[in-house]
Amino acid sequence: MIRTFHRIIIGLGLTAAGIPAAAQELPSDKQATKETVNLYRHLKKLPEKGFLFGHQDDLAYGVNWKYKEGNSDVKEVTGDYPALYGWDLSGIELDRDVDLDGVPFKKMRQYIQQGYERGGVITLSWHMVSPSGAPKGAWDTTHGTVTSILPGGINYELYKGWLDKAATFIQSLKGRKGEPIPILFRPFHELTGNWFWWGRNACSEQEFITLWRFTIYYLQQEKHLHNLLYVYNTAGEFTKQEFLLRYPGDDMVDIVSLDTYQYDDPQKSDGFVKNTCKQLALLDSIATEKNKISALGETGYEQIPYANWWTKTLLEAIGNNRIAYVLLWRNAGYNEYMKRMHYYVPYAGQVSANDFIEFYKHDKTLFEKESAALSLYSQL
């Protein structure tokens, strides 16, 4: 099968016309599992009700705690878990026991299964280290890294081995009945940024498209993974043309998303609200045109120093745009590397905790109790 790919690699790189908007409500993988198809269809309709609230590494650790069964900073404040759980595969490619933030993969598997069984949704990113072995890991921007892992490249076999390891872990994610747990897979995230080895300054548009298409082809056709919904994810402000410049094709994308963070003072500037709302509106129009799901892949305001950030900033930034979910970044607590507190959702007593409760009560925000009630893995 891999030899076959060599003969069609050019076609894979150039096939970006995609599926017409009138296509059936099916994910890009036409062999997707029943639960994955059901989740896809629910996510397509979800914006009619609201959007899922997600948090990275939510069950593993929080501010001033680690690996306490049942713990969650989100739950501590609201009484409910997030509806979406974000995790990362970085480290799996190097046979490490833990990911880049120290979460043991054995525990991660348990947390993923727990979230799924309660009715939550799982998303995986992958801060994959540089195949060149550069010490900066994913944050290396050496030119030629992408071409080195494509068919014929010096690191091609190495990259296939990394995909094998990721696939083995994903294949181990099973529900109680033995069914593969559906995953929102967000590889090569923030692809329009200039800080990763797959970013816009480190590879050409065609190189990125070929990388994406080979990766998905390999996972589907060689590893037989059919429980993945694929998330295309950009960073920063963009025009429609810029967003689609590296778009790999409708046949290998299910969700279009963007990452954006607040850095300025929301009490002095409404720039984050205006820019995010504008970008989400553009994303919404692209998703509608391509018959895809749209989402806010990552966001947050470190330490949330503004007491009303949840209702007066984030909700207003999302506005009436039709997104299926929003993911807030992780609650690391004190970060030794950064030498500061590093968290994006409140803990009990934090200055924005009361406003977060109001955010939780809002009709549009969906946490785990509501996602469970929606039975996202059942047939519509």
C-alpha positions as a Markdown table, in Angstrom:
| # | Residue | x | y | z |
|---|---|---|---|---|
| 1 | Met | 0.0 | 0.0 | 0.0 |
| 2 | Ile | 2.8 | 2.4 | 0.8 |
| 3 | Arg | 4.4 | 1.8 | -2.6 |
| 4 | Thr | 1.0 | 2.8 | -4.1 |
| 5 | Phe | 1.3 | 6.1 | -2.3 |
| 6 | His | 4.5 | 6.9 | -4.2 |
| 7 | Arg | 2.5 | 6.7 | -7.4 |
| 8 | Ile | -0.3 | 8.9 | -6.2 |
| 9 | Ile | 1.7 | 11.4 | -4.1 |
| 10 | Ile | 1.5 | 14.1 | -6.7 |
| 11 | Gly | -2.3 | 13.6 | -7.0 |
| 12 | Leu | -2.7 | 13.7 | -3.3 |
| 13 | Gly | -0.8 | 17.0 | -3.1 |
| 14 | Leu | -2.9 | 18.6 | -5.7 |
| 15 | Thr | -6.3 | 17.2 | -5.0 |
| 16 | Ala | -7.9 | 20.1 | -3.1 |
| 17 | Ala | -11.1 | 20.7 | -4.9 |
| 18 | Gly | -13.0 | 18.9 | -2.1 |
| 19 | Ile | -16.5 | 17.8 | -1.5 |
| 20 | Pro | -19.4 | 20.0 | -2.7 |
| 21 | Ala | -21.5 | 21.8 | 0.0 |
| 22 | Ala | -24.5 | 19.6 | -0.9 |
| 23 | Ala | -22.7 | 16.4 | 0.1 |
| 24 | Gln | -24.2 | 14.1 | 2.7 |
| 25 | Glu | -23.6 | 14.8 | 6.4 |
| 26 | Leu | -20.7 | 12.5 | 6.6 |
| 27 | Pro | -17.1 | 13.0 | 7.8 |
| 28 | Ser | -14.3 | 13.1 | 5.3 |
| 29 | Asp | -13.4 | 9.5 | 6.2 |
| 30 | Lys | -16.1 | 7.5 | 4.5 |
| 31 | Gln | -15.1 | 4.4 | 6.6 |
| 32 | Ala | -15.5 | 6.3 | 9.8 |
| 33 | Thr | -16.9 | 4.3 | 12.8 |
| 34 | Lys | -20.6 | 4.6 | 13.7 |
| 35 | Glu | -19.8 | 6.6 | 16.9 |
| 36 | Thr | -17.5 | 9.0 | 14.9 |
| 37 | Val | -20.2 | 9.6 | 12.2 |
| 38 | Asn | -22.7 | 10.3 | 15.0 |
| 39 | Leu | -20.4 | 12.7 | 16.8 |
| 40 | Tyr | -19.7 | 14.5 | 13.5 |
| 41 | Arg | -23.4 | 14.9 | 12.8 |
| 42 | His | -24.1 | 16.2 | 16.3 |
| 43 | Leu | -21.3 | 18.7 | 16.1 |
| 44 | Lys | -22.6 | 20.0 | 12.8 |
| 45 | Lys | -26.0 | 20.7 | 14.4 |
| 46 | Leu | -24.6 | 21.8 | 17.8 |
| 47 | Pro | -24.3 | 25.6 | 17.1 |
| 48 | Glu | -28.1 | 25.7 | 17.0 |
| 49 | Lys | -27.9 | 25.0 | 20.8 |
| 50 | Gly | -24.6 | 26.5 | 21.7 |
| 51 | Phe | -20.9 | 25.4 | 21.9 |
| 52 | Leu | -19.0 | 22.9 | 24.0 |
| 53 | Phe | -16.6 | 24.3 | 26.6 |
| 54 | Gly | -13.2 | 22.5 | 26.7 |
| 55 | His | -10.0 | 22.6 | 28.7 |
| 56 | Gln | -6.6 | 21.2 | 28.1 |
| 57 | Asp | -5.3 | 18.5 | 30.5 |
| 58 | Asp | -8.3 | 19.2 | 32.7 |
| 59 | Leu | -8.3 | 15.9 | 34.7 |
| 60 | Ala | -4.5 | 15.5 | 35.1 |
| 61 | Tyr | -3.6 | 18.6 | 37.1 |
| 62 | Gly | -4.7 | 22.2 | 38.0 |
| 63 | Val | -3.5 | 25.1 | 40.2 |
| 64 | Asn | -1.8 | 23.5 | 43.2 |
| 65 | Trp | -2.7 | 19.9 | 42.5 |
| 66 | Lys | -1.8 | 16.9 | 40.3 |
| 67 | Tyr | -3.3 | 13.5 | 39.6 |
| 68 | Lys | -6.1 | 13.5 | 42.2 |
| 69 | Glu | -8.9 | 11.2 | 41.1 |
| 70 | Gly | -12.0 | 13.1 | 40.0 |
| 71 | Asn | -10.3 | 16.5 | 40.3 |
| 72 | Ser | -10.9 | 19.4 | 37.9 |
| 73 | Asp | -10.5 | 23.1 | 38.4 |
| 74 | Val | -13.5 | 23.6 | 36.1 |
| 75 | Lys | -15.6 | 21.3 | 38.3 |
| 76 | Glu | -14.3 | 22.9 | 41.5 |
| 77 | Val | -15.8 | 26.2 | 40.4 |
| 78 | Thr | -18.9 | 25.2 | 38.5 |
| 79 | Gly | -19.8 | 21.7 | 39.8 |
| 80 | Asp | -19.5 | 20.3 | 36.3 |
| 81 | Tyr | -16.7 | 19.0 | 34.1 |
| 82 | Pro | -15.9 | 20.5 | 30.7 |
| 83 | Ala | -17.6 | 18.9 | 27.8 |
| 84 | Leu | -14.4 | 18.8 | 25.8 |
| 85 | Tyr | -11.0 | 17.4 | 26.9 |
| 86 | Gly | -7.8 | 18.4 | 25.2 |
| 87 | Trp | -4.7 | 16.2 | 25.4 |
| 88 | Asp | -1.3 | 16.2 | 23.5 |
| 89 | Leu | 0.7 | 13.3 | 22.0 |
| 90 | Ser | 4.1 | 15.0 | 22.1 |
| 91 | Gly | 6.6 | 12.5 | 23.5 |
| 92 | Ile | 4.9 | 9.4 | 22.0 |
| 93 | Glu | 7.1 | 9.6 | 19.0 |
| 94 | Leu | 10.2 | 9.3 | 21.2 |
| 95 | Asp | 8.8 | 6.3 | 23.2 |
| 96 | Arg | 8.6 | 8.5 | 26.3 |
| 97 | Asp | 6.2 | 7.6 | 29.1 |
| 98 | Val | 4.9 | 11.1 | 29.5 |
| 99 | Asp | 3.9 | 13.9 | 27.2 |
| 100 | Leu | 5.6 | 17.3 | 26.9 |
| 101 | Asp | 3.8 | 18.6 | 30.0 |
| 102 | Gly | 4.6 | 15.5 | 32.1 |
| 103 | Val | 1.3 | 13.7 | 31.8 |
| 104 | Pro | 1.9 | 9.9 | 31.8 |
| 105 | Phe | 0.3 | 8.3 | 28.7 |
| 106 | Lys | -1.1 | 5.5 | 30.9 |
| 107 | Lys | -3.0 | 8.1 | 32.9 |
| 108 | Met | -4.0 | 10.1 | 29.8 |
| 109 | Arg | -5.6 | 6.9 | 28.4 |
| 110 | Gln | -7.6 | 6.5 | 31.6 |
| 111 | Tyr | -8.6 | 10.2 | 31.6 |
| 112 | Ile | -9.7 | 10.0 | 27.9 |
| 113 | Gln | -11.8 | 6.9 | 28.7 |
| 114 | Gln | -13.4 | 8.6 | 31.7 |
| 115 | Gly | -14.3 | 11.7 | 29.8 |
| 116 | Tyr | -15.8 | 9.7 | 26.9 |
| 117 | Glu | -17.8 | 7.4 | 29.2 |
| 118 | Arg | -19.3 | 10.5 | 30.9 |
| 119 | Gly | -20.4 | 11.9 | 27.5 |
| 120 | Gly | -17.5 | 14.3 | 26.9 |
| 121 | Val | -15.6 | 14.8 | 23.7 |
| 122 | Ile | -11.8 | 14.2 | 23.2 |
| 123 | Thr | -9.4 | 16.3 | 21.1 |
| 124 | Leu | -5.7 | 15.5 | 20.5 |
| 125 | Ser | -3.0 | 17.9 | 19.4 |
| 126 | Trp | 0.6 | 16.8 | 18.8 |
| 127 | His | 3.6 | 19.1 | 19.5 |
| 128 | Met | 5.7 | 16.7 | 17.5 |
| 129 | Val | 9.4 | 17.2 | 18.0 |
| 130 | Ser | 11.5 | 18.1 | 15.0 |
| 131 | Pro | 12.5 | 15.0 | 12.9 |
| 132 | Ser | 15.9 | 16.7 | 12.4 |
| 133 | Gly | 16.6 | 16.2 | 16.1 |
| 134 | Ala | 16.9 | 20.0 | 16.8 |
| 135 | Pro | 16.9 | 20.8 | 20.5 |
| 136 | Lys | 14.0 | 23.2 | 20.2 |
| 137 | Gly | 11.7 | 20.3 | 19.5 |
| 138 | Ala | 8.4 | 21.3 | 17.9 |
| 139 | Trp | 9.6 | 25.0 | 18.0 |
| 140 | Asp | 12.4 | 24.4 | 15.6 |
| 141 | Thr | 12.0 | 26.3 | 12.3 |
| 142 | Thr | 14.7 | 24.8 | 10.2 |
| 143 | His | 13.9 | 24.8 | 6.5 |
| 144 | Gly | 13.7 | 21.4 | 4.8 |
| 145 | Thr | 12.3 | 19.5 | 7.8 |
| 146 | Val | 9.0 | 18.8 | 6.1 |
| 147 | Thr | 10.5 | 17.7 | 2.9 |
| 148 | Ser | 12.8 | 15.3 | 4.8 |
| 149 | Ile | 9.9 | 13.3 | 6.1 |
| 150 | Leu | 7.9 | 13.0 | 2.8 |
| 151 | Pro | 8.3 | 9.9 | 0.6 |
| 152 | Gly | 11.9 | 9.9 | -0.7 |
| 153 | Gly | 13.2 | 12.1 | 2.2 |
| 154 | Ile | 16.0 | 11.1 | 4.5 |
| 155 | Asn | 13.6 | 11.0 | 7.5 |
| 156 | Tyr | 10.7 | 9.3 | 5.7 |
| 157 | Glu | 11.0 | 6.0 | 7.5 |
| 158 | Leu | 11.5 | 7.8 | 10.9 |
| 159 | Tyr | 8.3 | 9.7 | 10.4 |
| 160 | Lys | 6.3 | 6.6 | 9.5 |
| 161 | Gly | 7.6 | 5.0 | 12.7 |
| 162 | Trp | 6.3 | 8.0 | 14.6 |
| 163 | Leu | 2.9 | 7.7 | 13.0 |
| 164 | Asp | 3.0 | 4.0 | 13.9 |
| 165 | Lys | 3.5 | 4.9 | 17.6 |
| 166 | Ala | 0.8 | 7.5 | 17.7 |
| 167 | Ala | -1.6 | 5.1 | 15.9 |
| 168 | Thr | -0.8 | 2.4 | 18.5 |
| 169 | Phe | -1.8 | 4.8 | 21.3 |
| 170 | Ile | -4.9 | 5.9 | 19.5 |
| 171 | Gln | -5.9 | 2.3 | 18.9 |
| 172 | Ser | -5.7 | 1.6 | 22.6 |
| 173 | Leu | -8.4 | 4.2 | 23.3 |
| 174 | Lys | -11.5 | 2.1 | 23.7 |
| 175 | Gly | -14.9 | 2.5 | 25.2 |
| 176 | Arg | -16.5 | -0.1 | 27.6 |
| 177 | Lys | -17.9 | -2.0 | 24.7 |
| 178 | Gly | -14.5 | -2.1 | 22.9 |
| 179 | Glu | -15.5 | 0.6 | 20.4 |
| 180 | Pro | -12.8 | 3.0 | 19.3 |
| 181 | Ile | -13.3 | 6.4 | 21.0 |
| 182 | Pro | -13.9 | 9.2 | 18.5 |
| 183 | Ile | -11.1 | 11.8 | 18.5 |
| 184 | Leu | -10.9 | 15.3 | 17.1 |
| 185 | Phe | -7.4 | 15.1 | 15.8 |
| 186 | Arg | -5.6 | 18.5 | 15.4 |
| 187 | Pro | -2.2 | 17.8 | 13.9 |
| 188 | Phe | 0.2 | 20.6 | 12.7 |
| 189 | His | -1.8 | 23.1 | 14.7 |
| 190 | Glu | -1.3 | 26.9 | 14.3 |
| 191 | Leu | 0.0 | 26.1 | 10.8 |
| 192 | Thr | 0.0 | 29.8 | 9.7 |
| 193 | Gly | 2.3 | 30.7 | 12.6 |
| 194 | Asn | 6.1 | 31.0 | 12.3 |
| 195 | Trp | 7.1 | 29.1 | 15.4 |
| 196 | Phe | 6.8 | 25.4 | 14.5 |
| 197 | Trp | 8.7 | 23.3 | 12.0 |
| 198 | Trp | 5.6 | 22.9 | 9.9 |
| 199 | Gly | 4.8 | 26.6 | 10.0 |
| 200 | Arg | 4.5 | 29.0 | 7.1 |
| 201 | Asn | 8.1 | 30.2 | 7.3 |
| 202 | Ala | 9.6 | 26.7 | 7.4 |
| 203 | Cys | 7.8 | 25.0 | 4.5 |
| 204 | Ser | 6.0 | 25.9 | 1.3 |
| 205 | Glu | 2.3 | 25.7 | 0.8 |
| 206 | Gln | 2.6 | 22.6 | -1.4 |
| 207 | Glu | 5.0 | 20.9 | 1.1 |
| 208 | Phe | 2.5 | 21.4 | 3.9 |
| 209 | Ile | -0.4 | 20.2 | 1.8 |
| 210 | Thr | 1.5 | 17.0 | 0.9 |
| 211 | Leu | 2.5 | 16.5 | 4.5 |
| 212 | Trp | -1.1 | 16.7 | 5.7 |
| 213 | Arg | -2.4 | 14.4 | 2.9 |
| 214 | Phe | 0.3 | 11.8 | 3.4 |
| 215 | Thr | -0.3 | 11.8 | 7.2 |
| 216 | Ile | -4.0 | 11.3 | 7.0 |
| 217 | Tyr | -3.6 | 8.8 | 4.1 |
| 218 | Tyr | -1.2 | 6.7 | 6.2 |
| 219 | Leu | -3.3 | 6.8 | 9.4 |
| 220 | Gln | -6.4 | 5.8 | 7.4 |
| 221 | Gln | -5.1 | 3.4 | 4.8 |
| 222 | Glu | -2.1 | 1.8 | 6.6 |
| 223 | Lys | -3.1 | 2.0 | 10.2 |
| 224 | His | -6.8 | 1.6 | 9.6 |
| 225 | Leu | -7.8 | 4.4 | 12.0 |
| 226 | His | -11.4 | 5.4 | 11.3 |
| 227 | Asn | -12.3 | 7.1 | 14.6 |
| 228 | Leu | -10.6 | 10.5 | 13.8 |
| 229 | Leu | -12.2 | 13.8 | 12.8 |
| 230 | Tyr | -9.5 | 16.0 | 11.3 |
| 231 | Val | -9.1 | 19.6 | 12.5 |
| 232 | Tyr | -7.4 | 22.2 | 10.3 |
| 233 | Asn | -6.1 | 24.9 | 12.6 |
| 234 | Thr | -4.5 | 28.3 | 12.0 |
| 235 | Ala | -3.2 | 31.1 | 14.2 |
| 236 | Gly | -3.5 | 34.9 | 14.2 |
| 237 | Glu | -5.4 | 37.2 | 11.9 |
| 238 | Phe | -6.1 | 36.0 | 8.3 |
| 239 | Thr | -8.0 | 36.7 | 5.1 |
| 240 | Lys | -10.0 | 34.0 | 3.4 |
| 241 | Gln | -7.1 | 33.5 | 0.9 |
| 242 | Glu | -4.5 | 33.3 | 3.7 |
| 243 | Phe | -6.6 | 30.8 | 5.6 |
| 244 | Leu | -7.0 | 28.5 | 2.6 |
| 245 | Leu | -3.5 | 28.9 | 1.2 |
| 246 | Arg | -2.4 | 25.6 | 2.9 |
| 247 | Tyr | -5.8 | 24.0 | 3.0 |
| 248 | Pro | -5.3 | 20.3 | 2.1 |
| 249 | Gly | -8.7 | 19.6 | 0.6 |
| 250 | Asp | -12.2 | 19.0 | 1.8 |
| 251 | Asp | -11.7 | 15.2 | 1.6 |
| 252 | Met | -9.2 | 15.3 | 4.5 |
| 253 | Val | -10.7 | 18.0 | 6.8 |
| 254 | Asp | -13.7 | 17.9 | 9.0 |
| 255 | Ile | -13.3 | 21.0 | 11.2 |
| 256 | Val | -11.8 | 24.4 | 10.5 |
| 257 | Ser | -10.5 | 26.3 | 13.5 |
| 258 | Leu | -8.3 | 29.1 | 14.7 |
| 259 | Asp | -6.2 | 29.8 | 17.8 |
| 260 | Thr | -6.2 | 33.2 | 19.4 |
| 261 | Tyr | -5.2 | 34.5 | 22.9 |
| 262 | Gln | -5.8 | 37.8 | 24.8 |
| 263 | Tyr | -2.6 | 39.7 | 25.7 |
| 264 | Asp | -3.8 | 43.2 | 26.2 |
| 265 | Asp | -5.9 | 44.6 | 29.0 |
| 266 | Pro | -9.6 | 44.1 | 28.1 |
| 267 | Gln | -10.6 | 47.0 | 30.3 |
| 268 | Lys | -8.5 | 49.3 | 28.2 |
| 269 | Ser | -8.9 | 47.8 | 24.7 |
| 270 | Asp | -11.7 | 45.9 | 22.9 |
| 271 | Gly | -9.2 | 44.7 | 20.3 |
| 272 | Phe | -9.4 | 41.0 | 21.2 |
| 273 | Val | -13.2 | 41.1 | 21.1 |
| 274 | Lys | -13.4 | 42.8 | 17.8 |
| 275 | Asn | -10.7 | 40.9 | 16.1 |
| 276 | Thr | -11.8 | 37.5 | 17.4 |
| 277 | Cys | -15.4 | 38.1 | 16.4 |
| 278 | Lys | -14.3 | 39.2 | 12.9 |
| 279 | Gln | -12.1 | 36.2 | 12.4 |
| 280 | Leu | -14.8 | 33.8 | 13.7 |
| 281 | Ala | -17.3 | 35.3 | 11.3 |
| 282 | Leu | -14.9 | 34.7 | 8.4 |
| 283 | Leu | -14.3 | 31.1 | 9.7 |
| 284 | Asp | -18.0 | 30.6 | 9.9 |
| 285 | Ser | -18.4 | 31.6 | 6.3 |
| 286 | Ile | -15.6 | 29.3 | 5.2 |
| 287 | Ala | -17.1 | 26.4 | 7.1 |
| 288 | Thr | -20.5 | 27.1 | 5.6 |
| 289 | Glu | -19.1 | 27.3 | 2.1 |
| 290 | Lys | -17.2 | 24.0 | 2.5 |
| 291 | Asn | -19.8 | 22.2 | 4.6 |
| 292 | Lys | -17.5 | 21.9 | 7.6 |
| 293 | Ile | -17.7 | 22.4 | 11.3 |
| 294 | Ser | -16.0 | 25.6 | 12.8 |
| 295 | Ala | -14.4 | 25.9 | 16.2 |
| 296 | Leu | -12.2 | 28.1 | 18.4 |
| 297 | Gly | -9.3 | 25.6 | 18.8 |
| 298 | Glu | -7.4 | 27.4 | 21.6 |
| 299 | Thr | -7.9 | 30.6 | 23.5 |
| 300 | Gly | -7.5 | 32.2 | 26.9 |
| 301 | Tyr | -6.1 | 35.0 | 29.0 |
| 302 | Glu | -3.3 | 33.9 | 31.2 |
| 303 | Gln | -4.2 | 34.2 | 34.9 |
| 304 | Ile | -7.5 | 35.8 | 33.9 |
| 305 | Pro | -6.9 | 39.1 | 35.9 |
| 306 | Tyr | -10.1 | 40.7 | 34.6 |
| 307 | Ala | -13.0 | 39.7 | 36.9 |
| 308 | Asn | -15.6 | 39.7 | 34.1 |
| 309 | Trp | -13.5 | 38.2 | 31.3 |
| 310 | Trp | -15.8 | 35.3 | 30.7 |
| 311 | Thr | -19.1 | 37.1 | 30.1 |
| 312 | Lys | -17.8 | 40.5 | 29.0 |
| 313 | Thr | -14.9 | 39.4 | 26.8 |
| 314 | Leu | -15.0 | 35.7 | 25.7 |
| 315 | Leu | -18.8 | 35.5 | 25.2 |
| 316 | Glu | -18.8 | 38.8 | 23.3 |
| 317 | Ala | -15.8 | 37.7 | 21.2 |
| 318 | Ile | -17.7 | 34.6 | 20.1 |
| 319 | Gly | -20.8 | 36.6 | 19.6 |
| 320 | Asn | -23.4 | 34.9 | 17.3 |
| 321 | Asn | -20.8 | 33.0 | 15.3 |
| 322 | Arg | -21.6 | 29.3 | 14.8 |
| 323 | Ile | -18.8 | 27.4 | 16.5 |
| 324 | Ala | -19.1 | 23.8 | 17.8 |
| 325 | Tyr | -16.6 | 24.3 | 20.6 |
| 326 | Val | -14.0 | 26.4 | 22.4 |
| 327 | Leu | -10.9 | 25.1 | 24.1 |
| 328 | Leu | -9.2 | 26.9 | 26.9 |
| 329 | Trp | -5.5 | 26.2 | 27.5 |
| 330 | Arg | -4.1 | 24.4 | 30.5 |
| 331 | Asn | -3.9 | 25.1 | 34.3 |
| 332 | Ala | -0.2 | 24.4 | 35.0 |
| 333 | Gly | 0.0 | 26.5 | 38.2 |
| 334 | Tyr | 3.4 | 27.8 | 38.8 |
| 335 | Asn | 5.6 | 27.3 | 35.7 |
| 336 | Glu | 9.2 | 26.9 | 36.6 |
| 337 | Tyr | 10.4 | 27.7 | 33.0 |
| 338 | Met | 8.3 | 30.8 | 32.7 |
| 339 | Lys | 8.8 | 31.8 | 36.4 |
| 340 | Arg | 5.1 | 32.7 | 36.8 |
| 341 | Met | 1.7 | 31.3 | 37.4 |
| 342 | His | 0.3 | 29.7 | 34.2 |
| 343 | Tyr | -3.4 | 29.0 | 34.0 |
| 344 | Tyr | -6.4 | 29.8 | 31.8 |
| 345 | Val | -9.5 | 28.8 | 33.8 |
| 346 | Pro | -10.3 | 29.9 | 37.3 |
| 347 | Tyr | -9.9 | 27.8 | 40.4 |
| 348 | Ala | -12.0 | 28.3 | 43.6 |
| 349 | Gly | -11.5 | 31.9 | 44.9 |
| 350 | Gln | -9.8 | 33.2 | 41.7 |
| 351 | Val | -10.8 | 36.7 | 40.8 |
| 352 | Ser | -12.9 | 35.6 | 37.7 |
| 353 | Ala | -14.5 | 32.5 | 39.4 |
| 354 | Asn | -17.9 | 34.2 | 40.0 |
| 355 | Asp | -18.1 | 35.4 | 36.4 |
| 356 | Phe | -17.1 | 31.9 | 35.2 |
| 357 | Ile | -20.2 | 30.6 | 37.0 |
| 358 | Glu | -22.3 | 33.1 | 35.1 |
| 359 | Phe | -20.6 | 32.0 | 31.9 |
| 360 | Tyr | -21.4 | 28.4 | 32.9 |
| 361 | Lys | -25.1 | 29.3 | 33.4 |
| 362 | His | -25.4 | 31.0 | 30.0 |
| 363 | Asp | -27.7 | 29.3 | 27.5 |
| 364 | Lys | -24.9 | 29.0 | 24.8 |
| 365 | Thr | -22.2 | 27.3 | 26.9 |
| 366 | Leu | -22.4 | 23.5 | 27.1 |
| 367 | Phe | -20.5 | 21.6 | 29.8 |
| 368 | Glu | -20.4 | 17.9 | 30.4 |
| 369 | Lys | -23.8 | 17.4 | 32.0 |
| 370 | Glu | -25.4 | 18.9 | 28.9 |
| 371 | Ser | -23.1 | 17.1 | 26.4 |
| 372 | Ala | -24.0 | 13.8 | 28.2 |
| 373 | Ala | -27.7 | 14.7 | 27.9 |
| 374 | Leu | -27.2 | 15.3 | 24.1 |
| 375 | Ser | -25.9 | 11.7 | 23.7 |
| 376 | Leu | -23.3 | 12.9 | 21.1 |
| 377 | Tyr | -22.3 | 9.4 | 20.1 |
| 378 | Ser | -25.9 | 8.2 | 19.4 |
| 379 | Gln | -27.7 | 8.4 | 16.1 |
| 380 | Leu | -29.6 | 11.6 | 15.4 |
